[in-house]
Amino acid sequence: MEAATGEFGALCEATVFLNHFKDLPDPRQRGKVVYPLDEVLLLCLLAVLGGSETFVDIARFGEKKLGLLRRFRPFRDGTPSHDHLGDIFATLDAKKFQRCFVAWVAALTGTSAEVIAIDGKTVRRSYQKKGAKAPIHMVSAFAARQRLVLGQVKVAEKSNEIVAIPALLDMMAIEGAIVTIDAMGCQRDIAQKILNKNADYVLALKGNQGTLCEDVEVFVAEQKARDFQDTKISRHETVDGDHGRIETRTYTAIHDVAWLQERHDWPGLRGVVMVESTREIADKIENAKSPHGMTTFLQASSPHDSFTRFPWAISSSMVNVVLRHHNILIQMR
């Protein structure tokens, strides 16, 4: 009985997945199609969930798990080879595929993401000497709590992230979420777009904002020297330890930034955040300071958990998820 219930549940999940891709155009000539697109998509989904990272892995999965696949779809002609898989995906409209994927992920999570980290990474092994093709650079949105990539946009080079980030935000429903972005995304237009979608932001602040960064650095240094007696703050501390290392991070949010808002007119600005860390390895202690951040989200008692998920804190987790599929991305470019 339990086995039958589990199989029925799996069938329902597969149906939901395929339903989100039903409007994805298949540009192949209908009379020459050997492997239906829904079967190809389902094969790739199950193979990737099973650990496949390349089209070769997916094709091998299809050969070995054909019986499993036929529980969901006929697969009358079996499964395609890795070359055929690459050819099929090369014909698909990447933007329309992306929209279908984002819609499916949103339905899959069930609840809106609390913290969405947006970051850009160059895909390893994506540079092609033949034709002098530049490496692929992806901007991705990562749901921190669900540990799930919500969407991706390919850009030509890192400097184009400023253009890609708004396009990525347009693809997603982010209402109620807190969006964290590194310094490249610290732009007024991006901040305003996040606010327009009824979300909050935490943006890393570096020298690309000129006098704004300088003013924040001077202000934070002065307040820290006075032990923040002249301003309202909230604090949060985390302690992590592994491999003989203990790292303590202190997040301090400064609430009184009306003067900064008046001087720079930054959309929705409500606070400035500083992050300090102390790392202990054996008898050695190292102190470090991360870039300051600006935010629209503040709580009266302590900084929100999103502050512990600043772009620089979440980047390493995200890159492992996104770039593990680098070979597939290369073949789909």
Phi and psi in degrees as GROMACS dihedral restraints (atoms count N, CA, C in turn):
[ dihedral_restraints ]
;  ai    aj    ak    al  type     phi  dphi    fc
    3     4     5     6     1   -63.5    20    10
    4     5     6     7     1   -39.8    20    10
    6     7     8     9     1   -62.9    20    10
    7     8     9    10     1   -41.8    20    10
    9    10    11    12     1   -65.2    20    10
   10    11    12    13     1   -40.4    20    10
   12    13    14    15     1   -63.8    20    10
   13    14    15    16     1   -43.0    20    10
   15    16    17    18     1   -63.3    20    10
   16    17    18    19     1   -41.2    20    10
   18    19    20    21     1   -67.3    20    10
   19    20    21    22     1   -38.5    20    10
   21    22    23    24     1   -64.5    20    10
   22    23    24    25     1   -40.6    20    10
   24    25    26    27     1   -63.1    20    10
   25    26    27    28     1   -41.2    20    10
   27    28    29    30     1   -64.2    20    10
   28    29    30    31     1   -39.6    20    10
   30    31    32    33     1   -63.7    20    10
   31    32    33    34     1   -39.8    20    10
   33    34    35    36     1   -64.4    20    10
   34    35    36    37     1   -43.0    20    10
   36    37    38    39     1   -62.7    20    10
   37    38    39    40     1   -40.5    20    10
   39    40    41    42     1   -64.5    20    10
   40    41    42    43     1   -38.3    20    10
   42    43    44    45     1   -65.2    20    10
   43    44    45    46     1   -41.6    20    10
   45    46    47    48     1   -61.8    20    10
   46    47    48    49     1   -45.0    20    10
   48    49    50    51     1   -57.9    20    10
   49    50    51    52     1   -51.7    20    10
   51    52    53    54     1   -67.2    20    10
   52    53    54    55     1   -29.6    20    10
   54    55    56    57     1   -63.7    20    10
   55    56    57    58     1   -32.6    20    10
   57    58    59    60     1   -74.1    20    10
   58    59    60    61     1   -15.6    20    10
   60    61    62    63     1  -109.4    20    10
   61    62    63    64     1     8.8    20    10
   63    64    65    66     1   -66.2    20    10
   64    65    66    67     1   -26.1    20    10
   66    67    68    69     1   -93.9    20    10
   67    68    69    70     1     3.9    20    10
   69    70    71    72     1   -72.3    20    10
   70    71    72    73     1   118.9    20    10
   72    73    74    75     1   -64.7    20    10
   73    74    75    76     1   140.2    20    10
   75    76    77    78     1  -109.7    20    10
   76    77    78    79     1   103.4    20    10
   78    79    80    81     1   -74.9    20    10
   79    80    81    82     1    -2.7    20    10
   81    82    83    84     1   -71.0    20    10
   82    83    84    85     1   152.1    20    10
   84    85    86    87     1   -67.9    20    10
   85    86    87    88     1   124.0    20    10
   87    88    89    90     1   -55.4    20    10
   88    89    90    91     1   -41.0    20    10
   90    91    92    93     1   -70.7    20    10
   91    92    93    94     1   -14.8    20    10
   93    94    95    96     1  -106.2    20    10
   94    95    96    97     1     4.4    20    10
   96    97    98    99     1   -77.9    20    10
   97    98    99   100     1   119.6    20    10
   99   100   101   102     1   -94.6    20    10
  100   101   102   103     1   -39.3    20    10
  102   103   104   105     1  -114.4    20    10
  103   104   105   106     1   107.6    20    10
  105   106   107   108     1   -56.7    20    10
  106   107   108   109     1   146.6    20    10
  108   109   110   111     1   -62.7    20    10
  109   110   111   112     1   -37.3    20    10
  111   112   113   114     1   -63.2    20    10
  112   113   114   115     1   -35.9    20    10
  114   115   116   117     1   -68.3    20    10
  115   116   117   118     1   -39.9    20    10
  117   118   119   120     1   -64.3    20    10
  118   119   120   121     1   -43.9    20    10
  120   121   122   123     1   -65.0    20    10
  121   122   123   124     1   -41.6    20    10
  123   124   125   126     1   -66.7    20    10
  124   125   126   127     1   -40.1    20    10
  126   127   128   129     1   -57.0    20    10
  127   128   129   130     1   -47.4    20    10
  129   130   131   132     1   -65.1    20    10
  130   131   132   133     1   -40.2    20    10
  132   133   134   135     1   -60.4    20    10
  133   134   135   136     1   -51.9    20    10
  135   136   137   138     1   -66.1    20    10
  136   137   138   139     1   -36.9    20    10
  138   139   140   141     1   -66.3    20    10
  139   140   141   142     1   -43.5    20    10
  141   142   143   144     1   -66.1    20    10
  142   143   144   145     1   -39.9    20    10
  144   145   146   147     1   -62.8    20    10
  145   146   147   148     1   -28.0    20    10
  147   148   149   150     1   -86.3    20    10
  148   149   150   151     1     3.1    20    10
  150   151   152   153     1   107.4    20    10
  151   152   153   154     1     2.1    20    10
  153   154   155   156     1   -68.5    20    10
  154   155   156   157     1   141.0    20    10
  156   157   158   159     1  -122.0    20    10
  157   158   159   160     1   -13.7    20    10
  159   160   161   162     1  -135.9    20    10
  160   161   162   163     1   169.1    20    10
  162   163   164   165     1   -64.5    20    10
  163   164   165   166     1   -30.6    20    10
  165   166   167   168     1   -63.5    20    10
  166   167   168   169     1   -43.7    20    10
  168   169   170   171     1   -62.6    20    10
  169   170   171   172     1   -42.2    20    10
  171   172   173   174     1   -64.9    20    10
  172   173   174   175     1   -43.4    20    10
  174   175   176   177     1   -62.3    20    10
  175   176   177   178     1   -40.3    20    10
  177   178   179   180     1   -65.5    20    10
  178   179   180   181     1   -40.0    20    10
  180   181   182   183     1   -59.8    20    10
  181   182   183   184     1   -44.1    20    10
  183   184   185   186     1   -60.8    20    10
  184   185   186   187     1   -38.9    20    10
  186   187   188   189     1   -66.3    20    10
  187   188   189   190     1   -41.6    20    10
  189   190   191   192     1   -82.8    20    10
  190   191   192   193     1   -25.7    20    10
  192   193   194   195     1  -115.2    20    10
  193   194   195   196     1    29.9    20    10
  195   196   197   198     1   -61.1    20    10
  196   197   198   199     1   -37.7    20    10
  198   199   200   201     1   -61.0    20    10
  199   200   201   202     1   -41.7    20    10
  201   202   203   204     1   -63.5    20    10
  202   203   204   205     1   -45.0    20    10
  204   205   206   207     1   -62.2    20    10
  205   206   207   208     1   -35.3    20    10
  207   208   209   210     1   -74.1    20    10
  208   209   210   211     1    -4.7    20    10
  210   211   212   213     1   -73.0    20    10
  211   212   213   214     1   -21.3    20    10
  213   214   215   216     1  -107.4    20    10
  214   215   216   217     1   -37.1    20    10
  216   217   218   219     1  -144.4    20    10
  217   218   219   220     1   161.2    20    10
  219   220   221   222     1   -62.6    20    10
  220   221   222   223     1   -43.9    20    10
  222   223   224   225     1    47.6    20    10
  223   224   225   226     1    51.0    20    10
  225   226   227   228     1   -60.6    20    10
  226   227   228   229     1   -35.0    20    10
  228   229   230   231     1  -102.6    20    10
  229   230   231   232     1    21.4    20    10
  231   232   233   234     1    75.7    20    10
  232   233   234   235     1  -145.9    20    10
  234   235   236   237     1  -125.0    20    10
  235   236   237   238     1   153.2    20    10
  237   238   239   240     1   -73.4    20    10
  238   239   240   241     1   157.9    20    10
  240   241   242   243     1   -73.2    20    10
  241   242   243   244     1   170.8    20    10
  243   244   245   246     1   -64.9    20    10
  244   245   246   247     1   -36.3    20    10
  246   247   248   249     1   -65.1    20    10
  247   248   249   250     1   -41.9    20    10
  249   250   251   252     1   -66.3    20    10
  250   251   252   253     1   -38.2    20    10
  252   253   254   255     1   -59.2    20    10
  253   254   255   256     1   -45.3    20    10
  255   256   257   258     1   -60.8    20    10
  256   257   258   259     1   -40.4    20    10
  258   259   260   261     1   -64.9    20    10
  259   260   261   262     1   -40.4    20    10
  261   262   263   264     1   -63.9    20    10
  262   263   264   265     1   -47.8    20    10
  264   265   266   267     1   -68.3    20    10
  265   266   267   268     1   -28.9    20    10
  267   268   269   270     1   -66.9    20    10
  268   269   270   271     1   -23.0    20    10
  270   271   272   273     1   -85.6    20    10
  271   272   273   274     1   -16.1    20    10
  273   274   275   276     1   -76.0    20    10
  274   275   276   277     1   149.7    20    10
  276   277   278   279     1   -77.3    20    10
  277   278   279   280     1   111.6    20    10
  279   280   281   282     1   -61.3    20    10
  280   281   282   283     1   -40.1    20    10
  282   283   284   285     1   -67.5    20    10
  283   284   285   286     1   -41.5    20    10
  285   286   287   288     1   -69.1    20    10
  286   287   288   289     1   -36.8    20    10
  288   289   290   291     1   -60.9    20    10
  289   290   291   292     1   -42.2    20    10
  291   292   293   294     1   -61.8    20    10
  292   293   294   295     1   -43.5    20    10
  294   295   296   297     1   -62.2    20    10
  295   296   297   298     1   -41.8    20    10
  297   298   299   300     1   -63.0    20    10
  298   299   300   301     1   -42.6    20    10
  300   301   302   303     1   -63.9    20    10
  301   302   303   304     1   -46.3    20    10
  303   304   305   306     1   -62.0    20    10
  304   305   306   307     1   -41.0    20    10
  306   307   308   309     1   -62.9    20    10
  307   308   309   310     1   -40.7    20    10
  309   310   311   312     1   -66.2    20    10
  310   311   312   313     1   -43.2    20    10
  312   313   314   315     1   -62.1    20    10
  313   314   315   316     1   -42.2    20    10
  315   316   317   318     1   -60.7    20    10
  316   317   318   319     1   -39.7    20    10
  318   319   320   321     1   -71.6    20    10
  319   320   321   322     1   -33.4    20    10
  321   322   323   324     1   -68.0    20    10
  322   323   324   325     1   -41.0    20    10
  324   325   326   327     1   -68.8    20    10
  325   326   327   328     1   -29.4    20    10
  327   328   329   330     1    80.2    20    10
  328   329   330   331     1   -39.6    20    10
  330   331   332   333     1  -124.3    20    10
  331   332   333   334     1   154.8    20    10
  333   334   335   336     1   -68.1    20    10
  334   335   336   337     1   148.0    20    10
  336   337   338   339     1   -68.5    20    10
  337   338   339   340     1   137.3    20    10
  339   340   341   342     1   -77.3    20    10
  340   341   342   343     1   -43.9    20    10
  342   343   344   345     1  -128.1    20    10
  343   344   345   346     1   125.1    20    10
  345   346   347   348     1  -116.9    20    10
  346   347   348   349     1   117.0    20    10
  348   349   350   351     1   -97.6    20    10
  349   350   351   352     1   125.0    20    10
  351   352   353   354     1  -107.8    20    10
  352   353   354   355     1   128.1    20    10
  354   355   356   357     1  -150.2    20    10
  355   356   357   358     1   154.1    20    10
  357   358   359   360     1  -114.2    20    10
  358   359   360   361     1   139.4    20    10
  360   361   362   363     1  -141.3    20    10
  361   362   363   364     1   144.4    20    10
  363   364   365   366     1   -84.2    20    10
  364   365   366   367     1   129.9    20    10
  366   367   368   369     1   -74.9    20    10
  367   368   369   370     1   123.7    20    10
  369   370   371   372     1   -65.5    20    10
  370   371   372   373     1   147.4    20    10
  372   373   374   375     1    65.0    20    10
  373   374   375   376     1    16.9    20    10
  375   376   377   378     1   -91.7    20    10
  376   377   378   379     1   -10.6    20    10
  378   379   380   381     1   -73.2    20    10
  379   380   381   382     1   133.2    20    10
  381   382   383   384     1  -119.9    20    10
  382   383   384   385     1   117.1    20    10
  384   385   386   387     1   -64.0    20    10
  385   386   387   388     1   -38.5    20    10
  387   388   389   390     1   -68.1    20    10
  388   389   390   391     1   118.6    20    10
  390   391   392   393     1    83.6    20    10
  391   392   393   394     1     0.0    20    10
  393   394   395   396     1    52.3    20    10
  394   395   396   397     1    43.8    20    10
  396   397   398   399     1   -78.2    20    10
  397   398   399   400     1   129.9    20    10
  399   400   401   402     1   -68.8    20    10
  400   401   402   403     1   157.2    20    10
  402   403   404   405     1   -59.6    20    10
  403   404   405   406     1   150.2    20    10
  405   406   407   408     1   -79.3    20    10
  406   407   408   409     1   130.9    20    10
  408   409   410   411     1  -116.2    20    10
  409   410   411   412     1   127.7    20    10
  411   412   413   414     1  -115.3    20    10
  412   413   414   415     1   138.0    20    10
  414   415   416   417     1  -105.6    20    10
  415   416   417   418     1   123.9    20    10
  417   418   419   420     1  -124.8    20    10
  418   419   420   421     1   150.6    20    10
  420   421   422   423     1  -110.5    20    10
  421   422   423   424     1   126.7    20    10
  423   424   425   426     1  -122.0    20    10
  424   425   426   427     1   121.9    20    10
  426   427   428   429     1   -79.3    20    10
  427   428   429   430     1   112.4    20    10
  429   430   431   432     1   -62.8    20    10
  430   431   432   433     1   -49.3    20    10
  432   433   434   435     1   -69.6    20    10
  433   434   435   436     1   -41.5    20    10
  435   436   437   438     1   -79.8    20    10
  436   437   438   439     1   -12.8    20    10
  438   439   440   441     1    51.8    20    10
  439   440   441   442     1    56.0    20    10
  441   442   443   444     1  -140.6    20    10
  442   443   444   445     1   134.0    20    10
  444   445   446   447     1   -77.0    20    10
  445   446   447   448     1   121.1    20    10
  447   448   449   450     1   -88.4    20    10
  448   449   450   451     1   -27.7    20    10
  450   451   452   453     1  -176.4    20    10
  451   452   453   454     1   159.2    20    10
  453   454   455   456     1  -142.1    20    10
  454   455   456   457     1   147.9    20    10
  456   457   458   459     1  -133.1    20    10
  457   458   459   460     1   131.2    20    10
  459   460   461   462     1   -87.0    20    10
  460   461   462   463     1   135.7    20    10
  462   463   464   465     1  -125.3    20    10
  463   464   465   466     1   159.8    20    10
  465   466   467   468     1   -70.8    20    10
  466   467   468   469     1   -40.0    20    10
  468   469   470   471     1  -157.1    20    10
  469   470   471   472     1   167.3    20    10
  471   472   473   474     1   -59.8    20    10
  472   473   474   475     1   -32.2    20    10
  474   475   476   477     1   -64.6    20    10
  475   476   477   478     1   -17.5    20    10
  477   478   479   480     1   -87.7    20    10
  478   479   480   481     1     3.4    20    10
  480   481   482   483     1   -59.2    20    10
  481   482   483   484     1   -31.7    20    10
  483   484   485   486     1   -60.8    20    10
  484   485   486   487     1   -32.3    20    10
  486   487   488   489     1   -82.9    20    10
  487   488   489   490     1   -37.3    20    10
  489   490   491   492     1   -72.9    20    10
  490   491   492   493     1   -34.3    20    10
  492   493   494   495     1   -61.1    20    10
  493   494   495   496     1   -48.0    20    10
  495   496   497   498     1   -59.4    20    10
  496   497   498   499     1   -37.8    20    10
  498   499   500   501     1   -63.4    20    10
  499   500   501   502     1   -38.8    20    10
  501   502   503   504     1   -67.7    20    10
  502   503   504   505     1   -41.0    20    10
  504   505   506   507     1   -62.8    20    10
  505   506   507   508     1   -36.3    20    10
  507   508   509   510     1   -64.2    20    10
  508   509   510   511     1   -25.1    20    10
  510   511   512   513     1   -77.4    20    10
  511   512   513   514     1   -20.8    20    10
  513   514   515   516     1  -114.5    20    10
  514   515   516   517     1   153.1    20    10
  516   517   518   519     1   -93.2    20    10
  517   518   519   520     1   108.6    20    10
  519   520   521   522     1  -116.3    20    10
  520   521   522   523     1    11.3    20    10
  522   523   524   525     1   -55.0    20    10
  523   524   525   526     1   129.0    20    10
  525   526   527   528     1    85.2    20    10
  526   527   528   529     1    -6.3    20    10
  528   529   530   531     1   -89.7    20    10
  529   530   531   532     1   166.5    20    10
  531   532   533   534     1  -113.3    20    10
  532   533   534   535     1   119.1    20    10
  534   535   536   537     1   -99.6    20    10
  535   536   537   538     1   124.5    20    10
  537   538   539   540     1  -109.5    20    10
  538   539   540   541     1   136.1    20    10
  540   541   542   543     1  -140.2    20    10
  541   542   543   544     1   146.5    20    10
  543   544   545   546     1   -74.5    20    10
  544   545   546   547     1  -175.9    20    10
  546   547   548   549     1   -62.4    20    10
  547   548   549   550     1   -27.1    20    10
  549   550   551   552     1   -59.9    20    10
  550   551   552   553     1   -32.9    20    10
  552   553   554   555     1   -92.1    20    10
  553   554   555   556     1     7.4    20    10
  555   556   557   558     1   -80.6    20    10
  556   557   558   559     1    78.3    20    10
  558   559   560   561     1  -131.8    20    10
  559   560   561   562     1   144.0    20    10
  561   562   563   564     1   -58.4    20    10
  562   563   564   565     1   -43.8    20    10
  564   565   566   567     1   -62.7    20    10
  565   566   567   568     1   -38.8    20    10
  567   568   569   570     1   -68.6    20    10
  568   569   570   571     1   -42.9    20    10
  570   571   572   573     1   -60.2    20    10
  571   572   573   574     1   -42.6    20    10
  573   574   575   576     1   -66.5    20    10
  574   575   576   577     1   -38.0    20    10
  576   577   578   579     1   -63.5    20    10
  577   578   579   580     1   -40.1    20    10
  579   580   581   582     1   -62.8    20    10
  580   581   582   583     1   -43.8    20    10
  582   583   584   585     1   -64.9    20    10
  583   584   585   586     1   -38.8    20    10
  585   586   587   588     1   -63.8    20    10
  586   587   588   589     1   -25.3    20    10
  588   589   590   591     1   -93.9    20    10
  589   590   591   592     1    17.5    20    10
  591   592   593   594     1    60.2    20    10
  592   593   594   595     1    42.2    20    10
  594   595   596   597     1  -126.5    20    10
  595   596   597   598     1   170.5    20    10
  597   598   599   600     1  -111.4    20    10
  598   599   600   601     1   165.6    20    10
  600   601   602   603     1  -132.1    20    10
  601   602   603   604     1   155.4    20    10
  603   604   605   606     1  -131.9    20    10
  604   605   606   607     1   111.3    20    10
  606   607   608   609     1  -115.3    20    10
  607   608   609   610     1   131.1    20    10
  609   610   611   612     1   -70.0    20    10
  610   611   612   613     1   141.2    20    10
  612   613   614   615     1  -118.7    20    10
  613   614   615   616     1   121.9    20    10
  615   616   617   618     1  -130.9    20    10
  616   617   618   619     1  -164.6    20    10
  618   619   620   621     1   -68.4    20    10
  619   620   621   622     1    -9.3    20    10
  621   622   623   624     1   -69.5    20    10
  622   623   624   625     1    -7.7    20    10
  624   625   626   627     1  -106.3    20    10
  625   626   627   628     1    14.9    20    10
  627   628   629   630     1    55.5    20    10
  628   629   630   631     1  -122.6    20    10
  630   631   632   633     1   -64.3    20    10
  631   632   633   634     1   -24.4    20    10
  633   634   635   636     1   -62.0    20    10
  634   635   636   637     1   -47.8    20    10
  636   637   638   639     1   -62.5    20    10
  637   638   639   640     1   -42.4    20    10
  639   640   641   642     1   -62.8    20    10
  640   641   642   643     1   -43.9    20    10
  642   643   644   645     1   -62.8    20    10
  643   644   645   646     1   -41.3    20    10
  645   646   647   648     1   -66.4    20    10
  646   647   648   649     1   -42.3    20    10
  648   649   650   651     1   -63.1    20    10
  649   650   651   652     1   -43.7    20    10
  651   652   653   654     1   -65.1    20    10
  652   653   654   655     1   -44.8    20    10
  654   655   656   657     1   -61.3    20    10
  655   656   657   658     1   -47.4    20    10
  657   658   659   660     1   -63.5    20    10
  658   659   660   661     1   -42.0    20    10
  660   661   662   663     1   -62.9    20    10
  661   662   663   664     1   -42.5    20    10
  663   664   665   666     1   -64.8    20    10
  664   665   666   667     1   -45.3    20    10
  666   667   668   669     1   -66.6    20    10
  667   668   669   670     1   -37.3    20    10
  669   670   671   672     1   -65.7    20    10
  670   671   672   673     1   -39.4    20    10
  672   673   674   675     1   -62.8    20    10
  673   674   675   676     1   -29.3    20    10
  675   676   677   678     1   -96.2    20    10
  676   677   678   679     1    11.5    20    10
  678   679   680   681     1    58.7    20    10
  679   680   681   682     1    33.3    20    10
  681   682   683   684     1    58.6    20    10
  682   683   684   685     1    30.1    20    10
  684   685   686   687     1   -71.2    20    10
  685   686   687   688     1   -22.6    20    10
  687   688   689   690     1   -97.3    20    10
  688   689   690   691     1     8.5    20    10
  690   691   692   693     1  -148.6    20    10
  691   692   693   694     1   160.4    20    10
  693   694   695   696     1   -88.3    20    10
  694   695   696   697     1   130.6    20    10
  696   697   698   699     1  -134.3    20    10
  697   698   699   700     1   165.2    20    10
  699   700   701   702     1  -137.5    20    10
  700   701   702   703     1   150.7    20    10
  702   703   704   705     1  -134.1    20    10
  703   704   705   706     1   153.8    20    10
  705   706   707   708     1  -146.6    20    10
  706   707   708   709     1   140.8    20    10
  708   709   710   711     1  -129.1    20    10
  709   710   711   712     1   139.1    20    10
  711   712   713   714     1  -126.3    20    10
  712   713   714   715     1   148.3    20    10
  714   715   716   717     1  -128.4    20    10
  715   716   717   718     1   122.7    20    10
  717   718   719   720     1  -122.6    20    10
  718   719   720   721     1   144.7    20    10
  720   721   722   723     1  -145.9    20    10
  721   722   723   724     1   133.4    20    10
  723   724   725   726     1  -164.5    20    10
  724   725   726   727     1   152.7    20    10
  726   727   728   729     1    51.3    20    10
  727   728   729   730     1    41.4    20    10
  729   730   731   732     1    76.7    20    10
  730   731   732   733     1    10.4    20    10
  732   733   734   735     1  -115.2    20    10
  733   734   735   736     1   135.5    20    10
  735   736   737   738     1  -120.4    20    10
  736   737   738   739     1   122.1    20    10
  738   739   740   741     1  -121.6    20    10
  739   740   741   742     1   124.4    20    10
  741   742   743   744     1  -110.3    20    10
  742   743   744   745     1   123.5    20    10
  744   745   746   747     1  -112.7    20    10
  745   746   747   748     1   134.5    20    10
  747   748   749   750     1  -116.7    20    10
  748   749   750   751     1   122.0    20    10
  750   751   752   753     1  -106.6    20    10
  751   752   753   754     1   120.3    20    10
  753   754   755   756     1  -118.1    20    10
  754   755   756   757     1   120.8    20    10
  756   757   758   759     1  -104.6    20    10
  757   758   759   760     1   126.0    20    10
  759   760   761   762     1  -100.5    20    10
  760   761   762   763     1   120.7    20    10
  762   763   764   765     1   -85.7    20    10
  763   764   765   766     1   -32.4    20    10
  765   766   767   768     1   -84.5    20    10
  766   767   768   769     1    88.1    20    10
  768   769   770   771     1  -127.1    20    10
  769   770   771   772     1    23.1    20    10
  771   772   773   774     1   -59.4    20    10
  772   773   774   775     1   -38.7    20    10
  774   775   776   777     1   -63.8    20    10
  775   776   777   778     1   -37.3    20    10
  777   778   779   780     1   -69.4    20    10
  778   779   780   781     1   -40.4    20    10
  780   781   782   783     1   -65.3    20    10
  781   782   783   784     1   -40.3    20    10
  783   784   785   786     1   -65.4    20    10
  784   785   786   787     1   -36.3    20    10
  786   787   788   789     1   -78.6    20    10
  787   788   789   790     1   -36.0    20    10
  789   790   791   792     1  -114.1    20    10
  790   791   792   793     1   -11.1    20    10
  792   793   794   795     1    51.1    20    10
  793   794   795   796     1    56.2    20    10
  795   796   797   798     1   -89.9    20    10
  796   797   798   799     1   131.6    20    10
  798   799   800   801     1   -56.6    20    10
  799   800   801   802     1   117.7    20    10
  801   802   803   804     1    70.6    20    10
  802   803   804   805     1     9.0    20    10
  804   805   806   807     1   -60.1    20    10
  805   806   807   808     1   127.9    20    10
  807   808   809   810     1  -126.7    20    10
  808   809   810   811     1   -10.9    20    10
  810   811   812   813     1  -170.9    20    10
  811   812   813   814     1   162.4    20    10
  813   814   815   816     1  -119.5    20    10
  814   815   816   817     1   139.1    20    10
  816   817   818   819     1  -120.6    20    10
  817   818   819   820     1   136.2    20    10
  819   820   821   822     1  -119.7    20    10
  820   821   822   823     1   145.4    20    10
  822   823   824   825     1  -126.1    20    10
  823   824   825   826     1   124.0    20    10
  825   826   827   828     1  -122.0    20    10
  826   827   828   829     1   143.0    20    10
  828   829   830   831     1  -133.6    20    10
  829   830   831   832     1   148.3    20    10
  831   832   833   834     1  -124.5    20    10
  832   833   834   835     1   124.8    20    10
  834   835   836   837     1  -115.3    20    10
  835   836   837   838     1   126.1    20    10
  837   838   839   840     1  -111.5    20    10
  838   839   840   841     1   119.8    20    10
  840   841   842   843     1  -128.1    20    10
  841   842   843   844     1   110.9    20    10
  843   844   845   846     1    58.0    20    10
  844   845   846   847     1  -121.6    20    10
  846   847   848   849     1   -98.6    20    10
  847   848   849   850     1     6.4    20    10
  849   850   851   852     1   -99.9    20    10
  850   851   852   853     1   134.0    20    10
  852   853   854   855     1  -120.1    20    10
  853   854   855   856     1   127.0    20    10
  855   856   857   858     1  -118.5    20    10
  856   857   858   859     1   136.1    20    10
  858   859   860   861     1  -109.1    20    10
  859   860   861   862     1   139.9    20    10
  861   862   863   864     1  -143.4    20    10
  862   863   864   865     1   155.6    20    10
  864   865   866   867     1  -130.0    20    10
  865   866   867   868     1   129.4    20    10
  867   868   869   870     1   -88.1    20    10
  868   869   870   871     1   165.1    20    10
  870   871   872   873     1   -57.5    20    10
  871   872   873   874     1   148.3    20    10
  873   874   875   876     1   -69.9    20    10
  874   875   876   877     1   160.4    20    10
  876   877   878   879     1  -129.0    20    10
  877   878   879   880     1   157.4    20    10
  879   880   881   882     1  -118.1    20    10
  880   881   882   883     1   145.4    20    10
  882   883   884   885     1  -146.0    20    10
  883   884   885   886     1   157.2    20    10
  885   886   887   888     1  -104.0    20    10
  886   887   888   889     1    -5.2    20    10
  888   889   890   891     1  -112.0    20    10
  889   890   891   892     1   120.9    20    10
  891   892   893   894     1  -140.9    20    10
  892   893   894   895     1   141.4    20    10
  894   895   896   897     1  -109.8    20    10
  895   896   897   898     1   153.7    20    10
  897   898   899   900     1   -68.0    20    10
  898   899   900   901     1   -32.8    20    10
  900   901   902   903     1   -91.8    20    10
  901   902   903   904     1   -47.3    20    10
  903   904   905   906     1  -155.5    20    10
  904   905   906   907     1   156.1    20    10
  906   907   908   909     1   -58.9    20    10
  907   908   909   910     1   147.3    20    10
  909   910   911   912     1   -65.1    20    10
  910   911   912   913     1   159.1    20    10
  912   913   914   915     1   -58.8    20    10
  913   914   915   916     1   -20.1    20    10
  915   916   917   918     1   -62.3    20    10
  916   917   918   919     1   -27.4    20    10
  918   919   920   921     1   -65.7    20    10
  919   920   921   922     1   -26.3    20    10
  921   922   923   924     1   -81.3    20    10
  922   923   924   925     1    -2.1    20    10
  924   925   926   927     1  -121.8    20    10
  925   926   927   928     1    38.3    20    10
  927   928   929   930     1   -56.4    20    10
  928   929   930   931     1   159.3    20    10
  930   931   932   933     1   -51.5    20    10
  931   932   933   934     1   -39.5    20    10
  933   934   935   936     1   -75.0    20    10
  934   935   936   937     1   -16.2    20    10
  936   937   938   939     1   -88.7    20    10
  937   938   939   940     1   -27.7    20    10
  939   940   941   942     1  -100.1    20    10
  940   941   942   943     1   -12.5    20    10
  942   943   944   945     1   -56.7    20    10
  943   944   945   946     1   -44.1    20    10
  945   946   947   948     1   -66.2    20    10
  946   947   948   949     1   -35.1    20    10
  948   949   950   951     1   -68.6    20    10
  949   950   951   952     1   -40.0    20    10
  951   952   953   954     1   -68.3    20    10
  952   953   954   955     1   -41.4    20    10
  954   955   956   957     1   -64.0    20    10
  955   956   957   958     1   -31.8    20    10
  957   958   959   960     1   -65.2    20    10
  958   959   960   961     1   -36.9    20    10
  960   961   962   963     1   -74.4    20    10
  961   962   963   964     1   -44.9    20    10
  963   964   965   966     1   -73.0    20    10
  964   965   966   967     1   -47.1    20    10
  966   967   968   969     1   -84.4    20    10
  967   968   969   970     1    -4.9    20    10
  969   970   971   972     1   -67.2    20    10
  970   971   972   973     1   -16.9    20    10
  972   973   974   975     1  -102.4    20    10
  973   974   975   976     1    27.0    20    10
  975   976   977   978     1   -60.5    20    10
  976   977   978   979     1   -36.1    20    10
  978   979   980   981     1   -66.6    20    10
  979   980   981   982     1   -38.4    20    10
  981   982   983   984     1   -65.9    20    10
  982   983   984   985     1   -42.0    20    10
  984   985   986   987     1   -62.5    20    10
  985   986   987   988     1   -40.5    20    10
  987   988   989   990     1   -60.6    20    10
  988   989   990   991     1   -42.6    20    10
  990   991   992   993     1   -74.0    20    10
  991   992   993   994     1   -19.3    20    10
  993   994   995   996     1   -93.1    20    10
  994   995   996   997     1    -3.4    20    10
